[in-house]
Amino acid sequence: MKRALIVGIDDYVENPLRGCVNDAIALANTIDKNGDGSPNFSINLLTSNDAAITTAVLLDGIQKLFGSDADCVLFYFAGHGIINESTQNGYIVSQNGVRGSWGVSIQDLITLANHAYPKIKSTVIILDSCHSGFAGEASIVSNGNVSIIGSGVTILTACHRHQTAAESNGHGLFTTLLLDGLDGSAADICGRITPASIYSHVDQTLGPWEQRPIYKANVQSFITLRTIPPKISLDILRRLPTYFPDPTTVFPLDPSFEPDRENIPEALRGFPVDLNNTRIFGELQQCNRHGLVEPVGASHMYYAAINATGCRLTAIGAHYRMLAEMKRI
């Protein structure tokens, strides 16, 4: 039970944009399915090239998004954002937004998300708009209450409250990186992509002089936005405790693990090949390629085998070994 409302508005009367509709369509086409083709989010796509996204249409879509039970809902908005400095209220701007009635208040959006818990277990709000970092700020209101992010809510925004969100080549800069992450650049070894890994991917890519993304969350566990095929077979990961009974174990290798008999030193060409060992070596080489295993006393796994040294877990390899031992893979 995962659903997403994805909104992209280019066609503003004043200051039209060029990449928001493209961004919304691309995101919808990405998150509706996982990398293996299995269904992911059920999508409601609203774009200004299909119909006018008025305040009423936008608010109706948001209310429906939060209106019934779900494991996870996602709200994405690409368009103009604004802060009313006199009232310190932030807005996502609808197509008919004007001074005094800009669109949907970000505070109203957060309040709806907060009140949806626990019937909606996880809410992810992604805003690619200027000043979007305003979302989720704790602001004291007249009655003394504090506005905060409620349980199960995650917010990911394109920039700080005082920054603008850039467009380039027909897409928003932030959403370009978001899509890259969802395509797999932000996936862990098991193929899971979370809002936190997306943030890390975007944060590392943008330089210190560019817009800075914001990540805020009040969650007990990360929601998986999308999965892709794992970088290493889960069966191989589950065998790590077998190969390495202890995190510090050195797995012994010898020439029987290496099937190549043409390019190894002549003195070793008569060394018999063990087919089971070559299978295991192939799995360990996969782990090496993705940083889970490293050769001991050699620059390459090949040399660790023909020189009969061994291999060991890296820090990240020890982590996945622990997950396998705890039966969490």
C-alpha positions in Angstrom: 0.0 0.0 0.0 2.2 2.8 -1.3 0.8 5.8 -3.2 2.3 9.0 -4.5 1.0 12.4 -5.6 3.4 14.0 -8.0 2.9 17.6 -9.1 4.8 19.6 -11.7 3.9 23.2 -12.7 5.6 25.1 -15.5 2.8 27.3 -16.8 2.7 30.2 -14.4 1.2 33.5 -15.7 4.3 35.3 -14.3 7.7 33.7 -14.3 7.0 30.5 -16.1 9.3 27.5 -15.5 10.7 25.0 -18.0 11.7 21.8 -16.1 9.0 21.0 -13.5 6.6 19.1 -15.8 9.6 17.1 -17.2 10.7 16.4 -13.6 7.3 15.2 -12.5 6.8 12.9 -15.4 10.2 11.4 -15.1 9.8 10.8 -11.4 6.4 9.2 -11.9 7.9 6.9 -14.6 10.7 5.9 -12.2 9.0 5.2 -8.9 5.9 3.4 -10.2 8.0 0.2 -10.5 11.0 -1.2 -8.9 14.1 -2.1 -10.8 12.9 -5.7 -11.4 9.6 -4.5 -12.8 7.5 -5.2 -9.7 4.9 -2.6 -8.7 6.0 0.1 -6.3 4.0 3.4 -5.9 0.5 3.9 -7.2 0.8 7.3 -8.9 -1.5 10.3 -9.2 0.3 12.7 -11.6 -0.8 16.3 -11.9 1.0 18.5 -14.5 0.2 21.9 -15.8 0.5 20.7 -19.4 -2.6 18.5 -18.9 -4.8 20.7 -16.7 -4.7 23.9 -14.6 -3.2 23.1 -11.2 -5.2 25.6 -9.2 -5.0 25.9 -5.4 -8.3 23.9 -5.2 -6.9 21.1 -7.4 -3.7 21.0 -5.5 -5.3 20.9 -2.1 -7.8 18.3 -3.2 -5.0 16.1 -4.4 -3.1 16.5 -1.1 -6.2 15.7 1.0 -6.9 12.6 -1.0 -3.2 11.5 -0.6 -3.6 11.6 3.2 -7.2 10.5 3.3 -6.9 6.7 3.8 -4.6 4.1 5.2 -1.3 3.3 3.6 2.1 1.9 4.4 3.8 4.9 2.7 2.7 8.0 0.8 4.9 10.3 -1.1 4.2 13.9 -2.1 6.5 15.5 -4.7 6.1 19.1 -5.9 8.1 20.9 -8.6 7.2 24.5 -9.1 7.5 27.9 -7.5 7.9 28.2 -3.7 7.7 31.4 -1.7 7.9 32.7 1.8 5.8 35.5 3.1 8.4 37.4 5.1 5.8 39.4 7.0 4.0 36.3 8.3 6.9 33.8 8.0 4.6 31.4 6.2 5.9 29.3 3.3 3.9 28.2 0.3 4.0 25.9 -2.7 2.6 28.1 -5.4 -0.4 27.0 -7.4 -1.0 28.0 -11.0 -3.5 30.6 -10.0 -1.5 31.7 -6.9 -1.4 35.5 -6.3 -0.2 37.8 -3.5 -2.2 37.0 -0.4 -3.3 33.6 -1.8 -0.2 31.9 -3.1 -1.3 28.3 -3.0 -1.0 25.6 -0.3 0.7 26.5 2.9 3.7 24.3 3.7 2.6 24.3 7.3 -0.8 23.0 6.3 1.0 20.3 4.3 3.1 19.3 7.3 0.1 19.3 9.6 -1.8 17.0 7.3 1.2 14.6 7.2 1.5 14.8 11.0 -2.1 14.0 11.6 -2.1 11.1 9.1 0.1 9.0 11.4 -0.4 6.1 12.3 -3.0 5.3 9.6 -0.2 6.2 7.2 2.9 4.6 8.6 5.4 6.7 6.6 5.1 10.0 4.7 7.8 11.3 2.4 7.6 15.0 1.2 10.0 16.0 -1.5 10.0 19.7 -2.6 11.9 21.0 -5.6 11.1 24.6 -5.3 12.7 27.9 -4.1 12.8 28.4 -0.4 11.6 24.8 0.2 14.0 24.4 3.2 11.3 26.2 5.2 9.4 22.9 5.4 9.4 21.4 8.8 11.0 24.4 10.6 10.0 24.7 14.2 8.2 28.1 14.5 6.5 29.4 17.6 3.0 30.5 16.9 0.8 32.8 18.9 -0.6 30.2 21.3 2.8 29.0 22.3 2.7 25.7 20.4 5.7 24.5 18.4 5.3 23.2 14.9 7.5 20.1 14.4 7.7 17.1 12.1 5.4 14.4 13.3 6.1 10.7 13.7 6.8 8.8 10.5 7.4 12.0 8.4 10.5 12.6 6.2 11.2 15.8 4.3 13.7 16.2 1.5 14.0 19.6 -0.1 16.0 21.1 -3.0 17.5 24.0 -1.0 17.6 26.1 2.1 14.8 28.5 3.0 16.9 31.5 1.7 18.0 29.8 -1.6 16.5 29.3 -5.0 16.2 26.0 -6.8 18.1 25.9 -10.1 17.0 24.5 -13.5 19.3 23.2 -16.2 18.7 21.4 -19.5 15.0 21.1 -19.0 15.1 19.7 -15.5 15.5 20.9 -12.0 19.1 20.4 -10.7 17.9 18.7 -7.5 15.5 16.4 -9.3 18.1 15.4 -11.8 20.2 14.1 -8.9 17.1 12.6 -7.2 16.3 10.6 -10.4 19.9 9.5 -10.7 19.8 8.2 -7.1 16.5 6.4 -7.7 17.9 4.8 -10.8 20.5 3.1 -8.6 23.3 5.5 -7.7 21.9 5.8 -4.2 21.2 2.1 -3.6 23.0 0.0 -1.0 24.5 -3.4 -1.6 21.1 -5.0 -1.3 19.5 -2.6 -3.8 17.5 -0.5 -1.3 17.1 3.2 -1.9 16.0 5.3 1.0 15.4 9.1 1.5 18.6 9.3 3.6 20.7 7.6 0.8 19.1 10.0 -1.7 20.0 13.0 0.5 23.6 11.7 0.8 23.9 11.3 -3.0 22.6 14.8 -3.7 24.6 16.3 -0.9 27.9 14.8 -2.1 27.2 15.9 -5.7 26.4 19.5 -5.1 29.3 21.8 -4.4 29.6 24.2 -1.5 28.7 27.2 -3.7 25.5 25.6 -5.1 22.1 25.1 -3.6 22.2 22.9 -0.5 19.6 20.2 0.0 17.8 19.7 3.3 16.9 16.4 5.0 14.6 16.2 8.0 13.0 13.2 9.5 11.2 11.9 12.6 11.3 8.1 11.9 12.1 4.9 13.7 13.1 3.1 10.5 13.9 4.2 7.0 11.3 3.7 4.3 12.5 2.2 1.0 11.5 4.4 -1.8 12.6 2.0 -4.5 14.5 -1.2 -4.9 16.8 -2.3 -7.8 18.5 -5.7 -8.2 21.1 -6.1 -5.5 24.7 -5.5 -6.4 25.6 -8.8 -4.9 23.3 -11.8 -4.8 21.5 -12.0 -1.5 22.4 -15.6 -1.3 26.1 -14.7 -1.5 25.7 -12.1 1.3 24.0 -14.7 3.4 27.0 -17.0 3.0 29.4 -14.4 4.4 29.3 -15.8 8.0 30.1 -19.2 6.5 33.2 -17.9 4.7 34.1 -15.6 7.6 33.1 -17.2 10.9 34.5 -14.2 12.7 34.7 -10.6 11.4 38.5 -10.7 11.6 38.8 -14.1 9.9 41.3 -14.4 6.9 39.8 -16.7 4.3 42.7 -18.8 3.0 43.3 -18.9 -0.7 45.6 -21.0 -2.9 46.0 -21.6 -6.6 43.2 -24.1 -6.7 40.8 -21.2 -6.4 42.0 -19.6 -9.7 40.8 -21.4 -12.8 43.3 -19.6 -15.2 46.1 -22.0 -16.1 47.5 -20.1 -19.1 48.6 -16.8 -17.5 49.7 -18.0 -14.1 53.4 -18.7 -13.4 54.6 -21.8 -15.1 55.5 -23.5 -11.8 51.8 -23.4 -10.8 50.2 -24.6 -14.0 50.1 -28.2 -12.7 48.4 -27.2 -9.5 44.9 -28.8 -9.7 41.8 -26.6 -10.0 39.0 -27.2 -7.5 35.6 -26.4 -9.1 34.0 -25.8 -5.7 36.8 -23.4 -4.8 36.5 -21.5 -8.1 32.8 -21.1 -7.4 33.6 -19.7 -3.9 36.4 -17.5 -5.4 33.9 -16.1 -7.9 31.6 -15.0 -5.1 34.5 -13.5 -3.1 35.6 -11.6 -6.2 32.1 -10.1 -6.5 32.3 -9.0 -2.9 35.7 -7.5 -3.6 34.4 -5.5 -6.6 31.8 -3.9 -4.3 34.2 -3.2 -1.4 33.1 -5.9 1.0 36.3 -8.1 0.8 39.9 -7.2 0.2 43.0 -9.3 -0.6 45.6 -9.9 2.0 49.2 -9.1 1.1 48.3 -8.6 -2.6 47.0 -5.8 -4.9 44.4 -8.1 -6.5 42.4 -11.1 -5.6 44.1 -13.1 -8.4 47.5 -12.6 -6.7 46.1 -13.5 -3.3 45.1 -16.8 -4.8 48.2 -17.7 -6.7 50.4 -16.6 -3.9 48.3 -18.5 -1.4 47.6 -15.6 1.0 43.9 -15.0 1.5 41.2 -12.3 1.8 39.4 -10.6 4.6 36.3 -8.5 5.2 36.4 -4.7 5.0 34.5 -2.7 7.5 31.4 -2.6 5.3 31.8 -6.3 4.6 31.8 -7.0 8.4 28.6 -5.0 8.6 26.8 -7.1 6.0 28.3 -10.2 7.5 26.6 -9.2 10.8 23.3 -8.5 9.0 23.5 -12.0 7.5 24.3 -13.6 10.8 21.3 -11.8 12.4 19.1 -13.0 9.5 18.3 -9.5 8.3 19.3 -10.2 4.7 
